[in-house]
Amino acid sequence: PAHRTIPLWELLRPLPNGGSSAGATPDRRHQIAEQRLGLRLRLAPDLDRKHYVRAHTPEECMWLLATTFVSPVFWAVAPVYGYLDWYKGQDRLKAYKEYRRLLQVLQAIHPTRRLALKAPAHTGALSALLKTIPDALLLQTHRHPVEACNSLNSLFYSVHDMVTKRVDAHRMAEANVRLQEHEIALNLAARDAHPGAVLDVHYDRLIADPVGTVRSIYDHFGLVWSDTFEERLGSYVRQNPKGRHGPHRYASGDFGLTDGAIAECFATYSERFGLTD
């Protein structure tokens, strides 16, 4: 209750384009997001089981970074390999300064509530994030790299398939693995430079005990926990079990890769966080 998440419709258009006063242009941001998302779901009917989102539900804040033009969202929505190569070489500090300004605008709506945000895009930008929002409470989830990359590739295949006649699945998957390898290298370097700045949460533990894991996060950061919140959280978990929208199946071979080749790219990371087989 003390936190506020940002729904998709606000992330896509964080600044209102109208108002409620007489004669003002109506604020159609929610309606525009509904229309945009509805088209995507018609083009990719399997999207819900891979990445469920609606206009009113929380979504990854990398969409805010899209307004800076330095964001993996442009690679996520289309196979633009040239942009991906350019993105990997960018200094992201300026983009995160703009991102902070947008967060200030969004938080002004409910200034007493802490924003709760999430995006894998922050993995390789930890240094920029710490410089621009030094008081952020940061946590990073860890999943076996083979599972994480295969899940990501499956999602990207569905999204890229909406905008191109033929997806080169192997090329796309290789590019994703290299991107994640690049991001993890930046992440580990930033973490070495800022020891203790990030709380680590293992994906397997989160799935096995979601309420207990969230409770441990609150305890770590000294946030207020209540029986009412625990009941609400437990109810949400029961109503939204993993696979509620259908099973999401994927394998390295689907993209012409092997488990061993993917794992080798992340050997240092896996060893550091106990993700080795």
C-alpha positions in Angstrom: 0.0 0.0 0.0 2.9 2.4 0.6 4.2 1.8 -3.0 3.0 2.8 -6.4 3.6 0.9 -9.6 3.3 2.4 -13.0 0.8 0.9 -15.5 1.6 0.5 -19.1 -0.6 3.4 -20.2 1.4 5.9 -18.1 4.8 4.4 -19.2 4.0 4.8 -22.9 2.9 8.4 -22.5 4.1 9.7 -19.1 3.1 13.3 -19.8 -0.7 14.1 -20.1 -1.8 15.6 -23.3 -5.0 17.2 -22.0 -7.0 17.9 -18.8 -10.4 17.7 -17.2 -11.2 21.4 -17.2 -13.9 22.8 -19.6 -12.6 23.1 -23.1 -9.4 21.1 -22.5 -8.4 18.2 -24.7 -9.4 14.9 -23.2 -6.6 12.8 -21.8 -6.8 9.7 -24.1 -3.6 8.0 -22.9 -5.3 5.0 -21.5 -7.5 4.5 -24.5 -4.5 4.8 -26.9 -2.7 2.2 -24.9 -5.7 -0.1 -25.0 -5.9 0.2 -28.8 -2.2 -0.3 -29.3 -2.0 -3.4 -27.0 -5.2 -4.8 -28.5 -3.5 -4.8 -32.0 -0.5 -6.6 -30.6 -2.5 -9.3 -28.9 -4.4 -9.9 -32.2 -1.1 -10.2 -34.1 0.5 -12.4 -31.4 -2.2 -14.5 -29.6 0.4 -16.4 -27.7 1.8 -13.3 -26.0 -0.2 -13.6 -22.8 1.5 -16.9 -21.8 4.9 -15.3 -22.5 4.5 -11.8 -21.0 1.1 -10.9 -19.7 0.3 -7.2 -19.7 -2.7 -4.9 -20.0 -3.0 -1.2 -20.3 -3.8 -0.9 -16.6 -1.3 -3.4 -15.2 2.3 -2.6 -14.1 4.9 -2.9 -16.9 8.6 -2.6 -17.3 9.9 0.9 -17.0 12.2 0.5 -20.0 9.3 2.2 -21.8 10.2 5.4 -20.0 13.8 5.1 -21.3 12.3 4.9 -24.8 11.6 8.6 -24.6 15.4 9.1 -24.4 16.0 7.0 -27.5 18.6 5.0 -25.6 16.5 1.9 -24.7 16.4 -1.8 -25.6 12.7 -1.3 -26.2 13.6 -0.5 -29.8 15.3 -3.8 -30.2 12.5 -5.6 -28.3 9.8 -4.5 -30.7 11.7 -5.1 -34.0 14.8 -6.9 -35.3 16.8 -3.7 -35.8 20.3 -5.1 -35.5 22.0 -1.8 -36.3 20.3 -0.1 -33.4 21.3 -2.9 -31.1 24.9 -2.6 -32.0 24.7 1.2 -31.5 22.9 0.8 -28.1 25.6 -1.4 -26.6 28.2 1.3 -27.1 26.2 4.1 -25.5 27.0 5.9 -22.3 23.6 5.8 -20.6 24.1 8.5 -18.0 22.3 11.2 -19.9 19.4 8.8 -20.6 19.1 8.1 -16.9 19.0 11.7 -16.0 16.0 12.1 -18.3 14.5 8.9 -16.8 14.8 10.4 -13.3 13.0 13.5 -14.4 10.1 11.4 -15.7 10.0 9.5 -12.4 9.7 12.8 -10.6 6.7 13.7 -12.8 5.1 10.4 -12.1 5.8 10.4 -8.4 4.3 13.9 -8.1 0.9 12.3 -8.6 1.3 10.4 -5.3 4.3 12.1 -3.6 4.1 10.1 -0.4 4.3 6.7 -2.1 7.5 5.1 -3.2 7.7 4.0 -6.8 8.1 0.3 -7.3 9.8 -0.3 -10.7 11.2 -3.2 -12.6 13.1 -3.7 -15.9 15.9 -6.1 -16.9 17.2 -3.1 -19.0 18.7 -1.7 -15.7 21.1 -4.7 -15.5 23.8 -3.2 -17.6 23.1 0.4 -16.5 23.7 0.0 -12.7 26.4 2.7 -12.6 24.1 5.3 -14.3 21.2 4.3 -12.1 23.3 4.7 -8.9 24.6 8.1 -10.0 21.2 9.5 -10.9 19.0 7.9 -8.2 21.4 7.2 -5.3 18.7 6.6 -2.8 17.0 3.9 -4.8 16.5 0.5 -3.0 17.8 -2.0 -5.6 17.3 -5.7 -5.9 18.3 -8.0 -8.6 16.8 -11.3 -9.4 18.9 -14.2 -10.6 17.9 -17.1 -12.8 19.9 -19.8 -14.6 21.2 -18.1 -17.7 20.1 -20.9 -20.0 16.5 -20.7 -18.8 16.5 -16.9 -18.9 17.9 -16.6 -22.4 15.6 -19.2 -23.8 12.6 -17.5 -22.3 13.7 -14.2 -23.6 14.3 -15.6 -27.1 10.8 -17.1 -27.1 9.2 -13.8 -26.2 11.3 -11.9 -28.8 10.4 -14.3 -31.5 6.7 -13.6 -31.0 7.2 -9.9 -30.9 9.5 -9.7 -33.9 7.1 -12.0 -35.8 4.5 -9.3 -35.7 6.6 -6.8 -37.7 8.6 -9.0 -40.2 7.7 -11.6 -42.8 10.4 -14.0 -41.6 12.3 -14.0 -38.3 15.8 -15.3 -38.4 15.5 -17.2 -35.1 19.1 -18.2 -34.8 20.5 -14.7 -35.5 18.0 -13.1 -33.1 18.8 -15.6 -30.4 22.6 -15.1 -30.8 22.1 -11.4 -30.6 20.1 -11.7 -27.4 22.7 -13.9 -25.8 25.5 -11.5 -26.7 23.4 -8.6 -25.4 22.8 -10.3 -22.1 26.5 -11.2 -21.9 27.4 -7.6 -22.5 24.9 -6.4 -19.8 26.1 -8.9 -17.2 29.7 -7.8 -17.7 28.7 -4.2 -17.1 26.6 -5.3 -14.1 29.4 -7.2 -12.4 31.8 -4.3 -12.9 29.4 -1.9 -11.4 28.7 -4.2 -8.4 32.4 -4.5 -7.7 32.6 -0.7 -7.7 29.6 -0.4 -5.4 29.6 -3.4 -3.0 26.5 -3.9 -1.0 24.4 -1.6 -3.2 22.1 -4.4 -4.5 20.0 -7.0 -2.7 20.1 -10.4 -4.5 17.0 -12.6 -4.9 17.1 -16.0 -6.6 14.3 -16.7 -9.0 13.8 -20.3 -7.7 13.2 -19.0 -4.2 10.8 -16.4 -5.4 8.7 -19.0 -7.2 8.8 -21.5 -4.3 8.0 -19.0 -1.6 6.8 -15.6 -3.1 5.3 -14.2 0.1 8.3 -15.2 2.3 10.7 -13.8 -0.3 8.9 -10.4 -0.4 8.8 -10.4 3.4 12.6 -10.9 3.5 13.0 -8.0 1.0 10.9 -5.7 3.3 13.0 -6.8 6.3 16.2 -6.1 4.5 15.3 -2.6 3.6 13.4 -1.8 6.9 10.1 -1.4 5.2 6.8 -1.6 7.1 5.1 -5.0 6.9 1.6 -5.7 8.0 -0.8 -8.7 8.3 -3.2 -7.0 5.9 -0.5 -6.7 3.3 0.5 -10.3 3.8 -3.1 -11.4 3.3 -3.4 -9.3 0.1 -0.2 -10.6 -1.3 -1.1 -14.2 -0.5 -4.5 -13.7 -2.2 -2.8 -12.3 -5.3 -0.4 -15.2 -5.5 -3.2 -17.7 -5.3 -5.2 -15.9 -8.0 -2.2 -15.6 -10.3 -0.3 -18.9 -10.3 2.6 -19.5 -12.6 1.2 -20.6 -16.0 -2.2 -19.1 -15.4 -2.4 -17.9 -19.0 -0.9 -21.1 -20.5 2.4 -22.9 -20.3 5.4 -21.1 -21.8 7.7 -23.8 -23.3 11.1 -23.1 -24.8 14.4 -24.8 -25.4 17.8 -23.8 -26.8 17.3 -26.0 -29.8 14.3 -23.9 -30.8 16.8 -21.3 -31.8 19.7 -23.3 -33.1 21.6 -23.0 -29.8 22.8 -25.4 -27.1 22.6 -25.2 -23.4 26.3 -25.6 -23.1 27.1 -22.7 -25.4 24.8 -20.4 -23.6 26.0 -21.4 -20.2 29.6 -20.9 -21.2 28.9 -17.2 -21.9 27.9 -16.6 -18.3 30.3 -18.9 -16.5 31.7 -16.1 -14.3 28.3 -14.8 -13.4 26.8 -18.3 -12.7 29.7 -19.1 -10.4 29.4 -15.9 -8.5 25.7 -16.3 -7.8 25.5 -20.1 -7.4 23.7 -20.8 -10.7 26.0 -23.6 -11.9 24.4 -27.0 -12.6 
